[in-house]
Amino acid sequence: MTVLPEGEVATPFADVAPDQQFAADIAWLAQRGITTGWDEPDGTRTFRPLTHLNRDAMAAFLHRLAGSPEVTRPATSPFADVAESDQFYDEILWLHQQGISTGWQESDGTRTFRPLEPIARDAMAAFLYRLADAEDAPVTTTPFTDVAPTDQYATEIAWAARTGITTGWTGNDGTALYRPLEPINRDAIAAFLHRFDTRTG
């Protein structure tokens, strides 16, 4: 048995080194069955940590985090761009049924989920806030200089910071940044979900 240096964690993925940032979170994600990664032609499994996480995969991750509850399929999909034959259809349905995602109202009257778009950091905060059934009061200040109290999801982002789910970045001027509209990589979502699972508020 190989003994790793302190602070290093082995994962089942060939593309995640034991000393890599978020390796422990990725290992936890795999242990919980929230991710399985990809089978590669050489017989290894990969996680693709620096790939953006799409919205359909986010639905799958949250559904598994919640224990993979049973989903009742409606007569028709609530989203014009999500079909019954699509991967993660049930998981997206569950997200909608739980009120975690409502998608977008389109000009033709339909609603869309945009499953193959990367999920942005502000929407991620909103999804986790709704999954937690949190009820924070609207914020008047935020801990991040790039998130104004009037911004969409400002309350949800402030909640994510308060509960330790996110720490953001320290800018060159020493201020805290959240970068709300940036897409999330798969390694970072492992960290967010792990912190969500162990949050204290």
Accessible surface in RSA format (square Angstrom, percent):
REM  Atomic radii and reference values for relative SASA: ProtOr
REM  Chains: A
REM  Algorithm: Lee & Richards
REM  Probe-radius: 1.40
REM  Slices: 20
REM RES _ NUM      All-atoms   Total-Side   Main-Chain    Non-polar    All polar
REM                ABS   REL    ABS   REL    ABS   REL    ABS   REL    ABS   REL
RES MET A   1   231.68 120.0 147.28  97.5  84.39 200.9 126.02 107.1 105.66 140.0
RES THR A   2   112.56  80.1  89.43  90.7  23.13  55.1  59.03  79.3  53.54  80.9
RES VAL A   3   132.31  87.1 105.53  95.5  26.79  64.5 108.41  94.2  23.90  64.8
RES LEU A   4    57.74  32.2  39.48  28.2  18.25  45.9  39.76  27.9  17.98  48.4
RES PRO A   5    82.38  60.0  68.81  62.7  13.57  49.3  80.66  66.6   1.72  10.7
RES GLU A   6   182.08 104.5 142.72 108.0  39.36  93.7  66.10 127.8 115.98  94.7
RES GLY A   7    73.57  90.7   0.00   N/A  73.57  90.7  38.85 106.6  34.72  77.8
RES GLU A   8    53.59  30.8  40.15  30.4  13.45  32.0   7.33  14.2  46.27  37.8
RES VAL A   9    50.23  33.0  47.57  43.1   2.66   6.4  50.08  43.5   0.14   0.4
RES ALA A  10    65.28  60.0  51.04  78.8  14.23  32.4  51.49  72.5  13.79  36.5
RES THR A  11    25.89  18.4   0.00   0.0  25.89  61.7   3.60   4.8  22.29  33.7
RES PRO A  12    78.94  57.5  50.95  46.4  27.99 101.7  65.54  54.1  13.40  83.3
RES PHE A  13     8.43   4.2   1.88   1.2   6.54  17.0   3.05   1.8   5.38  15.4
RES ALA A  14    72.70  66.8  27.17  41.9  45.53 103.6  40.44  56.9  32.26  85.5
RES ASP A  15    51.00  35.7  31.13  31.0  19.87  47.0  37.64  88.6  13.36  13.3
RES VAL A  16     7.26   4.8   0.00   0.0   7.26  17.5   0.09   0.1   7.17  19.4
RES ALA A  17    45.44  41.8  37.53  57.9   7.91  18.0  43.29  61.0   2.15   5.7
RES PRO A  18    45.92  33.5  44.33  40.4   1.59   5.8  44.33  36.6   1.59   9.9
RES ASP A  19   103.11  72.2  73.56  73.2  29.55  69.9  20.82  49.0  82.30  82.1
RES GLN A  20    56.18  31.4  41.34  30.2  14.84  35.3  28.47  60.6  27.70  21.0
RES GLN A  21   128.62  71.9 111.93  81.8  16.68  39.7  46.33  98.6  82.29  62.4
RES PHE A  22    45.74  22.9  34.92  21.6  10.82  28.2  38.11  23.1   7.63  21.8
RES ALA A  23     4.03   3.7   2.76   4.3   1.27   2.9   2.76   3.9   1.27   3.4
RES ALA A  24    49.30  45.3  42.87  66.2   6.43  14.6  43.12  60.7   6.18  16.4
RES ASP A  25    23.75  16.6  23.75  23.6   0.00   0.0   0.00   0.0  23.75  23.7
RES ILE A  26     0.00   0.0   0.00   0.0   0.00   0.0   0.00   0.0   0.00   0.0
RES ALA A  27     2.64   2.4   2.46   3.8   0.18   0.4   2.56   3.6   0.09   0.2
RES TRP A  28    31.24  12.5  30.43  14.7   0.80   1.9  21.16  11.3  10.07  16.3
RES LEU A  29     0.00   0.0   0.00   0.0   0.00   0.0   0.00   0.0   0.00   0.0
RES ALA A  30    21.74  20.0   7.41  11.4  14.34  32.6   7.65  10.8  14.09  37.3
RES GLN A  31   146.01  81.6 106.05  77.5  39.96  95.2  50.15 106.7  95.86  72.7
RES ARG A  32   102.69  43.1  76.89  39.2  25.81  61.4  37.87  51.8  64.83  39.3
RES GLY A  33    39.92  49.2   0.00   N/A  39.92  49.2  27.38  75.1  12.54  28.1
RES ILE A  34     0.18   0.1   0.18   0.1   0.00   0.0   0.18   0.1   0.00   0.0
RES THR A  35     5.92   4.2   2.12   2.1   3.80   9.1   0.46   0.6   5.46   8.3
RES THR A  36    84.82  60.3  77.98  79.1   6.84  16.3  61.06  82.0  23.76  35.9
RES GLY A  37    19.91  24.5   0.00   N/A  19.91  24.5   1.73   4.8  18.17  40.7
RES TRP A  38    89.59  36.0  86.84  42.0   2.74   6.4  65.84  35.1  23.74  38.5
RES ASP A  39   109.96  77.0  82.30  81.9  27.67  65.4  32.83  77.3  77.14  76.9
RES GLU A  40    43.31  24.9  34.77  26.3   8.54  20.3  12.28  23.8  31.03  25.3
RES PRO A  41   141.79 103.3  96.83  88.3  44.96 163.4 110.83  91.5  30.96 192.4
RES ASP A  42   111.43  78.1  72.84  72.5  38.59  91.3  50.73 119.4  60.70  60.5
RES GLY A  43    68.36  84.3   0.00   N/A  68.36  84.3  37.27 102.3  31.10  69.6
RES THR A  44    49.35  35.1  42.88  43.5   6.47  15.4  46.35  62.3   3.00   4.5
RES ARG A  45    76.23  32.0  73.29  37.4   2.94   7.0  41.47  56.7  34.76  21.1
RES THR A  46    18.46  13.1  18.46  18.7   0.00   0.0  18.44  24.8   0.02   0.0
RES PHE A  47     0.00   0.0   0.00   0.0   0.00   0.0   0.00   0.0   0.00   0.0
RES ARG A  48    91.87  38.6  86.24  44.0   5.64  13.4  31.07  42.5  60.80  36.8
RES PRO A  49    10.55   7.7  10.55   9.6   0.00   0.0  10.55   8.7   0.00   0.0
RES LEU A  50   127.42  71.0 110.27  78.9  17.15  43.1 111.13  78.0  16.29  43.8
RES THR A  51    67.25  47.8  59.50  60.3   7.75  18.5  47.85  64.3  19.40  29.3
RES HIS A  52    84.68  46.3  75.81  52.7   8.87  22.7  51.95  53.5  32.73  38.1
RES LEU A  53     1.29   0.7   0.65   0.5   0.64   1.6   1.29   0.9   0.00   0.0
RES ASN A  54    46.04  31.7  44.00  42.5   2.03   4.9   2.95   7.1  43.08  41.6
RES ARG A  55    12.94   5.4  12.94   6.6   0.00   0.0   2.55   3.5  10.39   6.3
RES ASP A  56    14.29  10.0  14.29  14.2   0.00   0.0   0.29   0.7  14.00  14.0
RES ALA A  57    15.89  14.6  15.85  24.5   0.04   0.1  15.89  22.4   0.00   0.0
RES MET A  58     0.00   0.0   0.00   0.0   0.00   0.0   0.00   0.0   0.00   0.0
RES ALA A  59     0.00   0.0   0.00   0.0   0.00   0.0   0.00   0.0   0.00   0.0
RES ALA A  60     0.52   0.5   0.52   0.8   0.00   0.0   0.52   0.7   0.00   0.0
RES PHE A  61     6.21   3.1   6.21   3.8   0.00   0.0   6.21   3.8   0.00   0.0
RES LEU A  62     0.00   0.0   0.00   0.0   0.00   0.0   0.00   0.0   0.00   0.0
RES HIS A  63    16.35   8.9  16.35  11.4   0.00   0.0  14.35  14.8   1.99   2.3
RES ARG A  64    64.64  27.1  56.06  28.6   8.57  20.4  13.47  18.4  51.17  31.0
RES LEU A  65    16.46   9.2   5.72   4.1  10.74  27.0   5.72   4.0  10.74  28.9
RES ALA A  66    48.51  44.6  11.97  18.5  36.54  83.1  23.84  33.6  24.67  65.4
RES GLY A  67    60.16  74.2   0.00   N/A  60.16  74.2  35.17  96.5  24.99  56.0
RES SER A  68    62.68  53.0  43.93  58.6  18.76  43.2  28.43  60.5  34.26  48.0
RES PRO A  69    48.06  35.0  35.92  32.7  12.14  44.1  46.48  38.4   1.59   9.9
RES GLU A  70   170.43  97.8 133.10 100.7  37.33  88.9  56.87 110.0 113.56  92.7
RES VAL A  71    25.16  16.6   3.65   3.3  21.51  51.8   4.17   3.6  20.99  56.9
RES THR A  72   108.94  77.5 100.72 102.1   8.22  19.6  71.81  96.5  37.13  56.1
RES ARG A  73   113.06  47.5  89.43  45.6  23.63  56.3  38.61  52.8  74.45  45.1
RES PRO A  74    52.43  38.2  35.23  32.1  17.20  62.5  46.76  38.6   5.68  35.3
RES ALA A  75   102.55  94.3  63.14  97.4  39.42  89.7  75.93 106.9  26.62  70.5
RES THR A  76   104.21  74.1  95.54  96.9   8.67  20.7  70.37  94.5  33.84  51.2
RES SER A  77    31.93  27.0  10.75  14.3  21.18  48.8  10.75  22.9  21.18  29.7
RES PRO A  78    37.71  27.5  13.95  12.7  23.76  86.4  26.61  22.0  11.10  69.0
RES PHE A  79     2.84   1.4   0.80   0.5   2.04   5.3   0.90   0.5   1.94   5.6
RES ALA A  80    73.38  67.5  26.34  40.6  47.04 107.0  39.50  55.6  33.87  89.7
RES ASP A  81    53.36  37.4  32.11  32.0  21.25  50.2  37.62  88.5  15.75  15.7
RES VAL A  82     4.42   2.9   1.20   1.1   3.22   7.8   1.52   1.3   2.91   7.9
RES ALA A  83    50.56  46.5  44.57  68.8   5.98  13.6  50.02  70.4   0.53   1.4
RES GLU A  84    90.46  51.9  78.93  59.7  11.53  27.5  26.41  51.1  64.05  52.3
RES SER A  85   108.68  91.8  68.25  91.1  40.43  93.1  57.30 122.0  51.38  72.0
RES ASP A  86    56.66  39.7  45.46  45.2  11.21  26.5  15.69  36.9  40.98  40.9
RES GLN A  87   131.45  73.5 110.01  80.4  21.45  51.1  44.76  95.3  86.69  65.8
RES PHE A  88    39.61  19.8  31.48  19.5   8.13  21.1  32.25  19.6   7.36  21.1
RES TYR A  89     3.75   1.8   1.83   1.0   1.92   5.0   1.71   1.3   2.04   2.5
RES ASP A  90    47.50  33.3  46.10  45.9   1.40   3.3  10.64  25.0  36.86  36.8
RES GLU A  91    31.87  18.3  31.87  24.1   0.00   0.0   0.23   0.4  31.64  25.8
RES ILE A  92     2.09   1.2   1.94   1.4   0.15   0.4   1.94   1.4   0.15   0.4
RES LEU A  93     1.95   1.1   1.95   1.4   0.00   0.0   1.95   1.4   0.00   0.0
RES TRP A  94    12.99   5.2  12.99   6.3   0.00   0.0   9.87   5.3   3.12   5.1
RES LEU A  95     0.06   0.0   0.06   0.0   0.00   0.0   0.06   0.0   0.00   0.0
RES HIS A  96    59.48  32.5  51.40  35.7   8.08  20.7  29.25  30.1  30.23  35.2
RES GLN A  97    84.89  47.5  49.10  35.9  35.79  85.2  34.62  73.7  50.27  38.1
RES GLN A  98   107.00  59.8  77.28  56.5  29.72  70.8   9.84  20.9  97.17  73.7
RES GLY A  99    39.03  48.1   0.00   N/A  39.03  48.1  26.37  72.4  12.65  28.3
RES ILE A 100     2.11   1.2   2.11   1.6   0.00   0.0   2.11   1.5   0.00   0.0
RES SER A 101     2.31   2.0   1.73   2.3   0.58   1.3   0.78   1.7   1.53   2.1
RES THR A 102    75.44  53.7  74.03  75.0   1.41   3.4  52.79  70.9  22.65  34.2
RES GLY A 103    20.53  25.3   0.00   N/A  20.53  25.3   2.38   6.5  18.16  40.7
RES TRP A 104    88.03  35.3  85.63  41.4   2.40   5.6  63.88  34.1  24.15  39.2
RES GLN A 105   109.18  61.1  80.30  58.7  28.88  68.8  50.54 107.6  58.64  44.5
RES GLU A 106    49.65  28.5  43.34  32.8   6.31  15.0  15.57  30.1  34.08  27.8
RES SER A 107   130.59 110.4  81.80 109.2  48.79 112.4  60.36 128.5  70.23  98.4
RES ASP A 108   110.01  77.1  71.73  71.4  38.27  90.5  49.26 115.9  60.75  60.6
RES GLY A 109    52.24  64.4   0.00   N/A  52.24  64.4  29.81  81.8  22.44  50.2
RES THR A 110    52.33  37.2  45.92  46.6   6.41  15.3  50.03  67.2   2.31   3.5
RES ARG A 111    74.91  31.5  71.15  36.3   3.77   9.0  36.12  49.4  38.79  23.5
RES THR A 112    17.55  12.5  17.55  17.8   0.00   0.0  17.55  23.6   0.00   0.0
RES PHE A 113     0.21   0.1   0.21   0.1   0.00   0.0   0.21   0.1   0.00   0.0
RES ARG A 114    75.34  31.6  70.24  35.8   5.09  12.1  19.20  26.2  56.14  34.0
RES PRO A 115    19.44  14.2  19.44  17.7   0.00   0.0  19.44  16.0   0.00   0.0
RES LEU A 116   130.39  72.6 114.92  82.2  15.47  38.9 115.55  81.1  14.84  39.9
RES GLU A 117    78.73  45.2  77.22  58.4   1.52   3.6  30.10  58.2  48.64  39.7
RES PRO A 118    59.60  43.4  46.97  42.8  12.64  45.9  46.97  38.8  12.64  78.5
RES ILE A 119     0.76   0.4   0.06   0.0   0.70   1.7   0.76   0.5   0.00   0.0
RES ALA A 120    24.68  22.7  22.60  34.9   2.07   4.7  22.60  31.8   2.07   5.5
RES ARG A 121    13.34   5.6  13.34   6.8   0.00   0.0   2.66   3.6  10.67   6.5
RES ASP A 122    15.00  10.5  15.00  14.9   0.00   0.0   0.34   0.8  14.66  14.6
RES ALA A 123    14.52  13.3  14.36  22.2   0.16   0.4  14.52  20.4   0.00   0.0
RES MET A 124     0.00   0.0   0.00   0.0   0.00   0.0   0.00   0.0   0.00   0.0
RES ALA A 125     0.00   0.0   0.00   0.0   0.00   0.0   0.00   0.0   0.00   0.0
RES ALA A 126     0.80   0.7   0.80   1.2   0.00   0.0   0.80   1.1   0.00   0.0
RES PHE A 127     6.66   3.3   6.66   4.1   0.00   0.0   6.66   4.0   0.00   0.0
RES LEU A 128     0.04   0.0   0.04   0.0   0.00   0.0   0.04   0.0   0.00   0.0
RES TYR A 129    24.67  11.5  24.67  14.0   0.00   0.0  18.76  14.1   5.91   7.3
RES ARG A 130    79.33  33.3  61.81  31.5  17.52  41.7  26.55  36.3  52.79  32.0
RES LEU A 131    42.21  23.5  20.56  14.7  21.66  54.4  22.04  15.5  20.18  54.3
RES ALA A 132    26.20  24.1   2.80   4.3  23.39  53.2   6.72   9.5  19.48  51.6
RES ASP A 133   112.85  79.0  98.69  98.2  14.16  33.5  27.49  64.7  85.36  85.1
RES ALA A 134    22.41  20.6   4.86   7.5  17.56  39.9  12.87  18.1   9.55  25.3
RES GLU A 135   155.40  89.2 118.85  89.9  36.55  87.0  48.00  92.9 107.40  87.7
RES ASP A 136    46.80  32.8  28.45  28.3  18.34  43.4  14.86  35.0  31.94  31.8
RES ALA A 137    78.19  71.9  59.98  92.6  18.21  41.4  65.75  92.6  12.44  33.0
RES PRO A 138   115.70  84.3 101.84  92.8  13.86  50.4 102.01  84.2  13.69  85.1
RES VAL A 139    34.32  22.6  19.48  17.6  14.84  35.8  23.81  20.7  10.50  28.5
RES THR A 140   119.53  85.0  99.92 101.3  19.61  46.7  77.54 104.1  41.99  63.5
RES THR A 141   105.21  74.8  95.74  97.1   9.48  22.6  66.42  89.2  38.80  58.7
RES THR A 142    26.42  18.8   1.37   1.4  25.05  59.7   1.52   2.0  24.90  37.6
RES PRO A 143    71.40  52.0  44.32  40.4  27.07  98.4  58.93  48.7  12.47  77.5
RES PHE A 144     9.04   4.5   4.03   2.5   5.02  13.1   5.41   3.3   3.63  10.4
RES THR A 145    91.99  65.4  52.79  53.5  39.19  93.4  57.32  77.0  34.66  52.4
RES ASP A 146    50.85  35.6  29.15  29.0  21.70  51.3  35.47  83.5  15.38  15.3
RES VAL A 147     4.66   3.1   0.53   0.5   4.13  10.0   0.64   0.6   4.02  10.9
RES ALA A 148    44.30  40.7  37.58  58.0   6.72  15.3  42.08  59.3   2.22   5.9
RES PRO A 149    57.34  41.8  41.83  38.1  15.51  56.4  41.89  34.6  15.45  96.0
RES THR A 150   130.59  92.9  96.79  98.1  33.79  80.5  84.28 113.2  46.30  70.0
RES ASP A 151    59.58  41.7  48.93  48.7  10.65  25.2  15.37  36.2  44.21  44.1
RES GLN A 152   128.93  72.1 106.18  77.6  22.75  54.2  45.03  95.8  83.90  63.6
RES TYR A 153    48.61  22.7  41.00  23.3   7.62  19.8  13.41  10.1  35.21  43.4
RES ALA A 154     2.65   2.4   1.41   2.2   1.24   2.8   1.41   2.0   1.24   3.3
RES THR A 155    24.21  17.2  22.24  22.5   1.96   4.7  12.13  16.3  12.08  18.3
RES GLU A 156    28.75  16.5  28.75  21.8   0.00   0.0   0.19   0.4  28.56  23.3
RES ILE A 157     0.91   0.5   0.91   0.7   0.00   0.0   0.91   0.7   0.00   0.0
RES ALA A 158    13.99  12.9  10.71  16.5   3.28   7.5  11.16  15.7   2.83   7.5
RES TRP A 159     4.66   1.9   3.58   1.7   1.08   2.5   0.72   0.4   3.94   6.4
RES ALA A 160     0.04   0.0   0.04   0.1   0.00   0.0   0.04   0.1   0.00   0.0
RES ALA A 161    25.21  23.2   9.66  14.9  15.55  35.4   9.93  14.0  15.28  40.5
RES ARG A 162   146.74  61.6 109.00  55.6  37.74  89.9  78.42 107.2  68.32  41.4
RES THR A 163     8.86   6.3   0.00   0.0   8.86  21.1   2.42   3.2   6.44   9.7
RES GLY A 164    37.54  46.3   0.00   N/A  37.54  46.3  28.47  78.1   9.07  20.3
RES ILE A 165     0.00   0.0   0.00   0.0   0.00   0.0   0.00   0.0   0.00   0.0
RES THR A 166     4.30   3.1   1.26   1.3   3.04   7.2   0.00   0.0   4.30   6.5
RES THR A 167   104.44  74.3  82.77  83.9  21.68  51.7  67.83  91.1  36.61  55.3
RES GLY A 168    22.73  28.0   0.00   N/A  22.73  28.0   2.01   5.5  20.72  46.4
RES TRP A 169    95.62  38.4  89.27  43.2   6.35  14.9  69.84  37.2  25.78  41.8
RES THR A 170   108.53  77.2  79.92  81.0  28.61  68.2  43.46  58.4  65.07  98.4
RES GLY A 171    12.47  15.4   0.00   N/A  12.47  15.4   7.28  20.0   5.19  11.6
RES ASN A 172   172.66 119.1 128.22 123.9  44.44 107.0  39.82  95.8 132.84 128.4
RES ASP A 173   114.07  79.9  76.11  75.8  37.96  89.8  50.65 119.2  63.42  63.3
RES GLY A 174    55.28  68.2   0.00   N/A  55.28  68.2  27.21  74.7  28.07  62.9
RES THR A 175    46.76  33.3  41.01  41.6   5.75  13.7  44.66  60.0   2.10   3.2
RES ALA A 176    37.05  34.1  30.60  47.2   6.45  14.7  31.38  44.2   5.67  15.0
RES LEU A 177    43.27  24.1  43.27  31.0   0.00   0.0  43.27  30.4   0.00   0.0
RES TYR A 178     0.00   0.0   0.00   0.0   0.00   0.0   0.00   0.0   0.00   0.0
RES ARG A 179    83.95  35.2  77.67  39.6   6.28  14.9  19.67  26.9  64.28  39.0
RES PRO A 180    24.23  17.7  24.23  22.1   0.00   0.0  24.23  20.0   0.00   0.0
RES LEU A 181   142.57  79.4 123.12  88.1  19.45  48.9 123.74  86.9  18.83  50.7
RES GLU A 182    75.73  43.5  73.85  55.9   1.88   4.5  28.81  55.7  46.91  38.3
RES PRO A 183    53.73  39.2  42.91  39.1  10.81  39.3  43.16  35.6  10.57  65.7
RES ILE A 184     2.91   1.7   0.28   0.2   2.63   6.3   2.91   2.1   0.00   0.0
RES ASN A 185    41.97  28.9  39.37  38.0   2.60   6.3   3.41   8.2  38.55  37.3
RES ARG A 186    14.06   5.9  14.06   7.2   0.00   0.0   2.09   2.9  11.97   7.3
RES ASP A 187    11.57   8.1  11.57  11.5   0.00   0.0   0.00   0.0  11.57  11.5
RES ALA A 188    20.35  18.7  20.07  31.0   0.28   0.6  20.07  28.3   0.28   0.7
RES ILE A 189     0.00   0.0   0.00   0.0   0.00   0.0   0.00   0.0   0.00   0.0
RES ALA A 190     0.00   0.0   0.00   0.0   0.00   0.0   0.00   0.0   0.00   0.0
RES ALA A 191     1.06   1.0   1.06   1.6   0.00   0.0   1.06   1.5   0.00   0.0
RES PHE A 192     7.89   3.9   7.89   4.9   0.00   0.0   7.89   4.8   0.00   0.0
RES LEU A 193     0.00   0.0   0.00   0.0   0.00   0.0   0.00   0.0   0.00   0.0
RES HIS A 194    46.21  25.3  46.13  32.1   0.09   0.2  29.83  30.7  16.38  19.1
RES ARG A 195    73.10  30.7  70.34  35.9   2.76   6.6  25.53  34.9  47.57  28.8
RES PHE A 196    13.97   7.0  13.97   8.7   0.00   0.0  13.97   8.5   0.00   0.0
RES ASP A 197    62.87  44.0  36.76  36.6  26.10  61.7   1.97   4.6  60.90  60.7
RES THR A 198    87.57  62.3  63.95  64.8  23.62  56.3  56.60  76.0  30.97  46.8
RES ARG A 199    78.60  33.0  53.14  27.1  25.46  60.6   9.59  13.1  69.01  41.8
RES THR A 200   139.31  99.1  98.72 100.1  40.58  96.7  79.33 106.6  59.98  90.7
RES GLY A 201    47.98  59.2   0.00   N/A  47.98  59.2  40.50 111.2   7.48  16.7
END  Absolute sums over single chains surface
CHAIN  1 A    10546.8       7730.9       2815.9       5688.3       4858.5
END  Absolute sums over all chains
TOTAL         10546.8       7730.9       2815.9       5688.3       4858.5
